[in-house]
Each structure stands twice: as C-alpha cells, then as structure tokens.
Amino acid sequence: MKDPDSEAQLPLPCIAPDSGAQIIQLPARPKNVAKARPSKTATDEASAKPIAKRSRSKNLWYALYLPQLRELDSTQQKKYLDQLAGHMQSVSSTVSFHPQALICEIRSSLKYFSGIDVIHQKLQRLIERQLQQWNLADDFFYAASPTVSGSLLLARSGNNVLVYRQENLRSALGQLSTDVLDLNKEQRRRLLNMGIRHLRDIWRLPSDGLRKRFGSNFVNQLNMALGIAAEPTHNYIPPPAFAASYDLPYEIENLDRLLPIADELLAQLCDFLRRRDLSTNSLALSLLHEKRDSTVINIGLRMASRSQQHLTLLLETHFGRLSIPAPIVAIKIEVRKFDAFFAKSESFLENEASRLKPYNDSNLNQFMEQLQARLGENHVKSVSNATQHCPEYASLQLDYKENPNQGGPVAISTEVCANPRPLWLLQEPKQLNINKGRLFYRKPIAIVSGPERIETRWWSGIDVCRDYYVAREHSGSRLWIYRERIGKRNWFLHGLFA
C-alpha cells in the first residue's frame, strides 16, 4: 500500500459490484490556497491560521453507516449495534456509537493490518455475515476521515471515500448535500428557502448569523466535522468475561495436589473482579483429561461474592466428594455471569456485642453454600407456604437456590395461618387407638384445644372433611391430631409440634 501521506485522498474499495455503493475520488486542494476573506465565516477561525507544516492527523476514524437499522425500534437498534461493535473491536480498541452507525479509530491499526484495505475486507466479512443472520440487507456505507463527525457525514452521503488529511476535509465535505446533517424539519425548511443545497454553501455564511438562525448545535456540528471543535464519543465497553487455564507439567490424580494451582487461578479471578468492582455468583471449573471428556464443577453462590477464601473453601469441599475418571492434564476456570459488588460495612471498634458475631445473611449463605457443596445441590431444601387449605399441600419443599417468588404450579403465600400449625407433618397420617374412651399414642394423650374444621379438595375426588385438635402427651410434647367427619370417624395423628 502507498504511504497515506503521498496522496491527499484515496477511495476505499467497493463493497460489491452490484451493491450500488458509489466510489468517488475527491479532488485534492490546490497547493496555492487563497488567503482568507475579511468576512468572518463559520470556519474562518481555523482557515485564518497559517499552516506552517502539513503534519499527519493524530486519528483516522472509520465510519460504518447502516440505513437498514432505521426501520427498527431503538431497543433493537441498540442490541444490534452492540453486537456489531464487538466485531469492530477486532480491528480497533476505540468504538463509538451513533444513530444507525458505528465509528472506530484505525490510524493506530494501519501498520498492524498492512493498510486500510485489509481492515475493510475483514470488517466487510464480519458485518455482512452478521446482517445476513438477522435477515437484514447486507449492504452498508463506509468512509474514513480525521474526525468522527466528518466520517459520519461522508458515510451518510453514500460516498465510500477516504480522506487522510484534515486540511482536505473541508473540500471533501463541501460537496455533500445538506441532507446528511442531523437537522429538524424547521431547520431543513430554512436551508431550502435560503437556496442552500450543499455544505459548501454554508461555508460562505457568517457564523454569527448561522447561530442566530439555526442555533449553536448546528454550528457546533459543522465545527466538529471540520475538527475545529472537540466532540465527545460514546465508546463501546465490552461485557466482562474471565477465563484462566493452566497446563500441568505432568498428570495428576490426587486432587489435593491440584488445590495450590486452583487457588492461584482463583486469586487471578478475584483480582479481575476487584479491578472492575464486580462479583460473581456462578463459576465453572473444568478438569481436562487426556482422552476423556472434561470434568466440570459448577460452583453456584446464593449471594454474589469475590472472596478468595470463601471460593477456595467451596472448591475444597467439592474436591472432597469428587471422583475423577482419568488423570488431570490441565485446569481451567471460566466466569460468564457477573454482578455489581455491594460491600458490607462492619464495626471499626470492637465491643462486647461485636465479639459475639451473631449470624447474618452473609454468614448463613456461606454456610448453606458449603453444605450444598458437601451434600449436593438437590439435597438442601427450604420450606415455604402455599395457598392451600389442605395441610398436605399447604407447604412446599424447594431447592435452596430456587427463588419461591418466581411462580410455578402452586402460588406462594406470604400469609401465616392464625391457628397453630406444626412444622413436621407425617408422610402418612397414623391412626390412633381408643381405649376406654381415651386416645392413645404410645401413652394416653389429652386434647388441649380445638376443633378447627377443614373441608376442601372435593373437586379432586378426595373429599377432605376433618376436625383438627392440639393434644398433649404425658411428657409435655404437643401433637396435631384430627378426627374424620365422614366414614368411620377415626382419629389420626398428622403432625408433631417442636
């Protein structure tokens, strides 16, 4: 590729022969530039200053304009632009967002990619493939210039053109129609009535008059395109992702010997989270084998954390109950889901109350996570109420990680029955004996309170008609019993109070 400074302007390669995109070669400015006229125009501030040396511009902005996104709503546009910005990061670390357009800085990448032709071809393949997956037209317009707004205006015009030098930018932009400007309906009407059709017509007007008629934003837009005024950019920040691996120098079968390496990878993860003020509640640790599928350990946290000590303790617990099918040759930790970090303040000065260190939500969650790692995820349950009158269906056993408020086949109830209910219900009610008019459960029992009548489930074919009582054993423990109101009217033990 030729030296960028050897020519004033060079055209970019066309997208496709039948794409309809026009390639133009803008004329270079003559070497003998006329002196500035005495009347003050919109860009006289820049043109009036003599240029001692034609120096290379610091930046070169590549604009990608997608008019087909205009038909989509703002939410869908943002989603698509985010994904396309991820593709553009393969050629530039600075990507900014604009309406139906993306702009990236490529001056720093020209030497690495051996020219702008390679950059464009790489982006063309990625962008066209992505647009085809979305069932959108795969054509787009592009341009490059030393300013962000200048590249955007050139791309909106449909002229796939490249302007290397900032001193050539004014002549390049002057040939564009005023339709490329971001104007409201009233501003367009005024330009039309004034007979202004191209940007070069605006250069002849005084800046003070332009500000009065069209406002400061209009003049600032032109100044930013010419590089006279600074312009802010809304840069793309990719979503965080963490992956770290370590290839073992030899095969390992003892998991205890793997802990120091895993602890080092967890230290890298926690440092990654601290630098970005993040935390995580889910990470996957993969143990790679030579000729077997990887053994994956999914560590889930009920509360997002970035404590290396806590993560290491959970990993040790998982290793204690894990059996591997083959020797381990590598280890990998990967995190895809992140949460914002919320710190918890603790007392700076110790006192008698703080030394006791009562349980809080954080301590309880860490204990339950360690219990899950030791017993298995499906062996730790929580109890919740359900909006059912029948006692057998009035409580639910949920996995500890499951959120009871997410809904399901049975509605969750936050209300508690006013009558006493035991926490422990028998799997099957046990029939009680009657001897000489007294109820027996191992020994005679006495009724303390009741009855509470429950009649329900007639729609299911199992008619529940019961009178419930609270009874007491000779030892003082309380029982929850009931008597059938239909059939043989037998007595049954249904639950035990704590």
ZITAQUI-V548026 format. One record per residue. N is the residue number from 1. PHI is phi in radians with two decimals (NA if undefined). OMEGA is omega as a letter, one per 30 degrees, with the letter a starting at -180 (none if undefined). D_CENTER is the distance of its C-alpha to the mean C-alpha in whole Angstrom. Layout:
N_PHI_OMEGA_D_CENTER / N_PHI_OMEGA_D_CENTER
This chain:
1_NA_l_40 / 2_-1.24_l_42 / 3_-1.08_a_42 / 4_-1.00_a_40 / 5_-1.52_a_42 / 6_-1.36_l_45 / 7_-2.27_a_44 / 8_-1.25_a_43 / 9_-2.54_l_41 / 10_-2.30_l_40 / 11_-1.34_l_39 / 12_-1.45_l_35 / 13_-1.17_a_36 / 14_-1.28_a_36 / 15_-1.17_a_33 / 16_-2.73_a_35 / 17_-1.05_a_39 / 18_-1.87_a_38 / 19_-1.38_l_35 / 20_1.48_l_37 / 21_-1.31_a_36 / 22_-1.63_l_38 / 23_-1.83_l_39 / 24_-2.15_l_41 / 25_-1.99_a_43 / 26_-1.32_a_43 / 27_-1.23_l_46 / 28_-1.29_l_47 / 29_-1.20_l_48 / 30_-1.13_a_52 / 31_-1.15_l_52 / 32_-1.56_a_55 / 33_-1.40_l_52 / 34_-1.14_a_54 / 35_-1.22_a_54 / 36_-1.18_l_52 / 37_-1.27_a_54 / 38_-1.12_a_55 / 39_-1.19_a_53 / 40_-1.47_a_50 / 41_-1.92_a_47 / 42_-1.14_a_43 / 43_-2.16_a_43 / 44_-1.14_a_46 / 45_-1.05_a_45 / 46_-1.53_a_43 / 47_-1.31_a_46 / 48_-1.26_a_49 / 49_-1.35_l_48 / 50_-1.20_l_50 / 51_-1.73_a_48 / 52_-1.25_a_49 / 53_-2.57_l_47 / 54_-1.42_a_45 / 55_-1.70_l_42 / 56_-1.23_l_39 / 57_-1.17_a_36 / 58_-1.25_a_33 / 59_-2.14_l_30 / 60_-2.39_a_30 / 61_-1.79_l_28 / 62_-1.78_a_27 / 63_-1.80_l_26 / 64_-2.13_a_24 / 65_-1.89_a_25 / 66_-2.11_a_24 / 67_-1.14_a_26 / 68_-1.20_l_25 / 69_-1.31_a_22 / 70_-1.10_a_24 / 71_-1.33_a_25 / 72_-1.59_l_21 / 73_-1.29_a_20 / 74_-1.10_a_18 / 75_-1.14_l_15 / 76_-1.19_l_15 / 77_-1.06_a_16 / 78_-1.09_l_13 / 79_-1.10_a_11 / 80_-1.19_l_14 / 81_-1.12_l_15 / 82_-1.08_a_11 / 83_-1.21_l_12 / 84_-1.19_l_16 / 85_-1.10_l_15 / 86_-1.08_l_13 / 87_-1.21_a_17 / 88_-1.20_l_19 / 89_-1.19_l_18 / 90_-1.25_l_20 / 91_-2.11_a_23 / 92_-2.68_l_22 / 93_-1.61_a_20 / 94_-2.10_l_20 / 95_-2.20_a_18 / 96_-2.09_a_18 / 97_-1.76_l_18 / 98_-2.58_a_21 / 99_-1.00_a_22 / 100_0.96_a_22 / 101_-2.62_l_22 / 102_-2.26_a_20 / 103_-2.31_l_22 / 104_-2.31_a_22 / 105_-1.59_a_25 / 106_-2.16_l_27 / 107_-1.01_a_30 / 108_-1.28_a_29 / 109_-1.82_a_28 / 110_-1.07_a_32 / 111_-1.19_a_34 / 112_-1.17_a_31 / 113_-1.61_l_31 / 114_1.09_l_34 / 115_2.06_a_34 / 116_-1.31_l_32 / 117_-1.07_l_33 / 118_-1.16_l_31 / 119_-1.08_a_28 / 120_-1.13_a_29 / 121_-1.11_l_30 / 122_-1.15_l_27 / 123_-1.17_a_24 / 124_-1.05_l_27 / 125_-1.09_a_26 / 126_-1.17_a_22 / 127_-1.20_a_22 / 128_-1.10_l_25 / 129_-1.10_a_23 / 130_-1.20_l_20 / 131_-1.12_l_22 / 132_-1.16_l_24 / 133_-1.15_l_22 / 134_-1.54_a_21 / 135_1.03_l_24 / 136_-1.96_l_25 / 137_-1.03_a_27 / 138_-1.63_l_27 / 139_-1.64_l_29 / 140_-2.70_l_28 / 141_-1.95_a_29 / 142_-2.59_l_29 / 143_-2.85_l_31 / 144_-2.51_l_31 / 145_-2.78_a_33 / 146_-1.28_l_33 / 147_-2.17_a_31 / 148_-1.18_a_27 / 149_-1.16_l_29 / 150_-1.09_l_32 / 151_-1.12_a_30 / 152_-1.14_l_28 / 153_-1.15_l_32 / 154_-1.12_l_33 / 155_-1.22_l_30 / 156_-1.11_a_31 / 157_-1.27_a_34 / 158_1.46_l_34 / 159_-1.68_a_36 / 160_-1.33_a_34 / 161_-2.27_a_36 / 162_-2.13_l_35 / 163_-2.10_a_37 / 164_-1.41_a_37 / 165_-1.79_a_39 / 166_-1.20_l_38 / 167_-1.21_l_42 / 168_-1.63_a_42 / 169_-1.24_a_39 / 170_-1.11_l_41 / 171_-1.17_l_43 / 172_-1.20_a_40 / 173_-1.26_a_39 / 174_-1.07_a_42 / 175_-1.43_a_43 / 176_-1.42_l_39 / 177_-1.31_l_40 / 178_-1.20_l_39 / 179_-1.15_a_36 / 180_-1.35_a_34 / 181_-1.36_l_33 / 182_-1.54_a_31 / 183_-2.18_l_34 / 184_-1.52_a_34 / 185_-1.14_a_37 / 186_-1.17_l_40 / 187_-1.14_l_39 / 188_-1.17_l_40 / 189_-1.12_a_43 / 190_-1.16_l_44 / 191_-1.07_l_44 / 192_-1.15_l_45 / 193_-1.17_l_48 / 194_-1.44_l_49 / 195_1.37_a_49 / 196_-1.62_a_46 / 197_-2.04_a_44 / 198_-2.25_a_43 / 199_-1.16_l_41 / 200_-1.14_l_45 / 201_-1.23_l_46 / 202_-1.29_a_44 / 203_-1.03_a_45 / 204_-1.40_a_48 / 205_-1.60_l_48 / 206_-1.19_a_48 / 207_-1.17_a_45 / 208_-1.12_l_46 / 209_-1.17_l_47 / 210_-1.13_l_43 / 211_-1.12_a_42 / 212_-1.20_a_44 / 213_-1.48_a_44 / 214_-2.07_l_40 / 215_1.63_a_38 / 216_-1.22_a_37 / 217_-1.09_l_34 / 218_-1.15_a_36 / 219_-1.18_l_37 / 220_-1.11_l_34 / 221_-1.09_l_33 / 222_-1.21_a_36 / 223_-1.12_l_36 / 224_-1.17_l_33 / 225_-1.14_l_33 / 226_-1.51_a_36 / 227_1.48_l_35 / 228_-1.35_a_37 / 229_-1.93_l_34 / 230_-1.25_a_31 / 231_-2.25_l_28 / 232_-1.33_l_24 / 233_-2.24_l_21 / 234_-1.72_a_18 / 235_-1.37_l_16 / 236_-1.46_l_13 / 237_-1.97_a_11 / 238_-1.16_l_9 / 239_-1.11_a_6 / 240_-1.19_l_8 / 241_-2.63_a_10 / 242_-2.25_l_14 / 243_-2.63_l_17 / 244_-2.43_a_20 / 245_-2.43_l_23 / 246_-2.56_l_27 / 247_-1.53_a_30 / 248_-1.28_l_33 / 249_-1.22_l_36 / 250_-2.67_a_38 / 251_-1.23_a_37 / 252_-2.19_l_36 / 253_-1.94_l_37 / 254_-1.59_a_37 / 255_-1.19_l_34 / 256_-1.09_l_35 / 257_-1.31_l_36 / 258_-1.55_a_32 / 259_-1.06_l_31 / 260_-1.03_l_31 / 261_-1.23_l_29 / 262_-1.10_l_26 / 263_-1.13_l_27 / 264_-1.16_l_27 / 265_-1.15_l_23 / 266_-1.16_l_22 / 267_-1.11_l_23 / 268_-1.11_l_21 / 269_-1.10_a_18 / 270_-1.12_l_19 / 271_-1.14_l_20 / 272_-1.05_a_17 / 273_-1.20_a_15 / 274_-1.15_a_18 / 275_-1.12_a_18 / 276_-1.89_l_14 / 277_0.97_a_15 / 278_-2.15_l_12 / 279_-2.56_a_13 / 280_-2.49_l_12 / 281_-2.09_l_14 / 282_-2.73_l_14 / 283_-2.51_a_16 / 284_-2.08_l_18 / 285_-1.95_a_21 / 286_-1.92_l_23 / 287_-1.83_a_27 / 288_-1.61_l_28 / 289_-2.00_a_32 / 290_-1.23_a_34 / 291_-2.23_l_35 / 292_-2.24_l_33 / 293_-1.18_a_29 / 294_-1.16_l_27 / 295_-1.62_a_27 / 296_-1.85_l_24 / 297_-1.95_l_23 / 298_-1.63_l_20 / 299_-1.81_l_20 / 300_-1.89_l_18 / 301_-1.99_l_18 / 302_-1.26_l_19 / 303_-2.17_a_18 / 304_-1.02_a_15 / 305_-2.58_l_17 / 306_-2.41_l_18 / 307_-1.46_l_22 / 308_-1.13_a_23 / 309_-1.10_a_26 / 310_-1.19_l_25 / 311_-1.14_l_23 / 312_-1.14_l_26 / 313_-1.12_l_28 / 314_-1.12_a_26 / 315_-1.16_l_26 / 316_-1.07_l_30 / 317_-1.14_l_30 / 318_-1.12_l_28 / 319_-1.11_a_31 / 320_-1.15_a_33 / 321_-2.01_a_33 / 322_-1.81_l_32 / 323_-2.11_a_34 / 324_-1.70_a_34 / 325_-1.40_a_35 / 326_-2.75_l_36 / 327_-1.03_a_36 / 328_-1.69_l_33 / 329_-1.98_l_33 / 330_-2.80_l_29 / 331_-2.36_a_26 / 332_-2.49_l_22 / 333_-2.08_a_19 / 334_-2.39_l_16 / 335_-2.31_l_13 / 336_-2.06_a_9 / 337_-1.94_a_8 / 338_-2.22_l_8 / 339_-2.31_l_9 / 340_-1.18_a_11 / 341_-1.58_l_14 / 342_-2.06_a_17 / 343_-1.39_l_21 / 344_-2.06_a_24 / 345_-1.39_l_27 / 346_-2.13_a_30 / 347_-1.15_l_34 / 348_-1.35_a_35 / 349_-1.80_l_39 / 350_-1.42_l_40 / 351_-2.42_a_42 / 352_-1.11_a_43 / 353_-1.22_a_41 / 354_-1.28_l_38 / 355_-1.19_a_40 / 356_-1.21_l_40 / 357_0.86_l_36 / 358_-1.17_l_35 / 359_-1.16_l_32 / 360_-2.24_a_29 / 361_-1.08_a_26 / 362_-1.14_l_25 / 363_-1.09_a_28 / 364_-1.13_l_28 / 365_-1.11_l_24 / 366_-1.11_l_25 / 367_-1.11_a_28 / 368_-1.18_l_27 / 369_-1.15_l_25 / 370_-1.17_l_28 / 371_-1.14_l_30 / 372_-1.13_l_27 / 373_-1.12_a_27 / 374_-1.43_a_31 / 375_-1.65_a_32 / 376_1.98_a_29 / 377_-1.13_a_26 / 378_-1.61_a_28 / 379_-1.85_l_31 / 380_-1.94_a_29 / 381_-2.05_l_30 / 382_-2.18_a_29 / 383_-1.89_l_32 / 384_-2.41_l_31 / 385_-1.49_l_33 / 386_-2.23_a_34 / 387_-1.40_l_35 / 388_-2.37_l_38 / 389_-1.42_a_42 / 390_-1.20_a_43 / 391_-1.03_a_43 / 392_-1.10_a_42 / 393_-1.97_a_38 / 394_-1.51_l_38 / 395_-2.33_a_35 / 396_-2.19_l_33 / 397_-1.87_a_31 / 398_-1.98_l_28 / 399_-1.08_a_26 / 400_-1.11_a_25 / 401_-1.40_a_21 / 402_-1.30_l_21 / 403_-1.54_a_21 / 404_-1.21_a_24 / 405_-1.58_a_23 / 406_-1.41_l_21 / 407_1.51_a_24 / 408_3.00_a_26 / 409_-1.16_l_30 / 410_-2.09_a_31 / 411_-1.29_l_30 / 412_-1.49_a_29 / 413_-1.94_l_32 / 414_-1.69_l_32 / 415_-1.51_l_35 / 416_-2.04_a_38 / 417_-1.15_a_41 / 418_-1.24_l_44 / 419_-1.33_a_46 / 420_-1.16_l_46 / 421_-2.28_l_44 / 422_-1.38_l_44 / 423_-1.34_a_41 / 424_-1.82_l_42 / 425_-1.83_l_44 / 426_-1.21_l_46 / 427_-1.06_l_45 / 428_-2.29_l_48 / 429_-0.98_a_50 / 430_-1.81_a_53 / 431_-1.27_a_57 / 432_-1.67_l_59 / 433_-1.61_l_63 / 434_-2.13_a_65 / 435_-2.32_l_68 / 436_0.99_l_71 / 437_1.38_a_69 / 438_-2.04_l_66 / 439_-1.47_a_63 / 440_-2.19_l_62 / 441_-2.37_a_59 / 442_1.19_l_60 / 443_-2.45_a_62 / 444_-1.04_l_63 / 445_-2.15_a_61 / 446_-2.13_l_61 / 447_-1.34_a_59 / 448_-1.73_a_58 / 449_-2.58_l_56 / 450_2.28_g_55 / 451_-1.58_l_55 / 452_-2.09_a_52 / 453_-1.55_l_52 / 454_-2.22_l_49 / 455_-2.29_a_50 / 456_-2.83_l_47 / 457_1.12_l_46 / 458_-1.18_a_49 / 459_-1.30_a_46 / 460_-1.65_a_45 / 461_1.57_l_49 / 462_-2.01_a_49 / 463_-1.37_l_51 / 464_-1.77_l_50 / 465_-2.31_a_53 / 466_-2.43_l_53 / 467_-2.01_a_54 / 468_-1.67_l_52 / 469_-2.36_l_54 / 470_-1.79_a_53 / 471_-2.08_a_56 / 472_-2.23_l_57 / 473_-1.46_a_58 / 474_-1.17_l_61 / 475_-1.43_l_58 / 476_1.77_l_57 / 477_-1.23_a_53 / 478_-1.82_a_52 / 479_-2.15_l_52 / 480_-1.97_a_50 / 481_-2.14_l_53 / 482_-2.57_l_54 / 483_-2.15_l_57 / 484_-1.16_l_56 / 485_-1.69_l_58 / 486_-2.28_l_59 / 487_1.33_a_61 / 488_-1.43_l_62 / 489_0.97_l_61 / 490_-1.38_l_60 / 491_-1.77_a_58 / 492_-2.41_l_55 / 493_-1.63_a_53 / 494_-1.98_a_49 / 495_-2.80_l_47 / 496_-2.23_l_48 / 497_-1.39_l_47 / 498_-1.19_none_46
